[in-house]
Amino acid sequence: MSYDLMEYKKILEEDIYLLGYQELRYAIFEGEKNNRQEYQVRIEKNEAKFEVYMTADRASVMGKYEFEDIFQAFNQFLNIMQLTVLSNRRRVKDGEPPEYPCPLWEK
């Protein structure tokens, strides 16, 4: 099966926009070493698999998931985004500092 990564990236970016998550830190098919930030949700193509993970402090990898199906990878990517929003909203509500500044924590 041939993958057009730029077409998949476009589809995922449209979903992110529809959910209102464009303010989150994320990277889609940027290359594992490129555009890394702390507390960033990432999806990469690595040989025959799609990898979805979050970076932690100093952009270290935290919890990597591997999928053969792109749409399962999309689902995990969007789930991590949602959990990021919810956990940071909880932190702000509890008077704790969020992972990073983002207007989504206040909604």
C-alpha positions, 0 to 999 in steps of 0.5 A, spaced: 500 500 500 502 506 498 502 512 503 501 519 501 503 522 507 502 529 505 494 527 504 494 524 511 497 530 514 492 534 511 486 530 513 489 530 520 490 537 520 483 538 518 480 534 524 485 538 529 482 544 526 475 542 527 476 540 534 479 547 536 486 543 538 490 547 533 493 551 539 496 545 542 504 543 541 504 537 535 508 535 529 505 531 524 510 527 519 516 532 521 521 527 522 523 524 529 529 529 530 525 535 527 521 540 530 521 537 537 518 541 543 517 539 550 510 536 551 508 535 544 504 530 541 507 527 535 505 522 529 511 519 525 512 514 519 517 509 521 518 504 515 511 500 515 509 502 522 506 509 524 508 511 531 504 516 535 507 519 542 508 525 546 514 528 548 516 530 555 520 535 559 527 536 554 523 533 549 524 526 551 519 520 548 513 518 553 509 512 551 510 510 544 504 507 540 505 503 533 500 502 528 500 499 521 493 502 520 494 510 519 486 511 522 488 507 528 494 512 529 490 518 527 485 516 533 490 515 538 493 522 536 487 525 537 486 521 544 492 524 546 490 531 544 484 530 548 487 528 554 492 533 554 487 538 554 483 535 559 489 534 564 492 541 563 485 544 565 484 539 571 491 542 573 489 549 572 483 548 576 487 545 582 491 551 582 497 547 579 502 549 573 500 547 566 505 543 562 505 549 558 501 556 556 495 555 552 489 558 551 485 551 551 486 550 558 482 556 560 476 554 556 
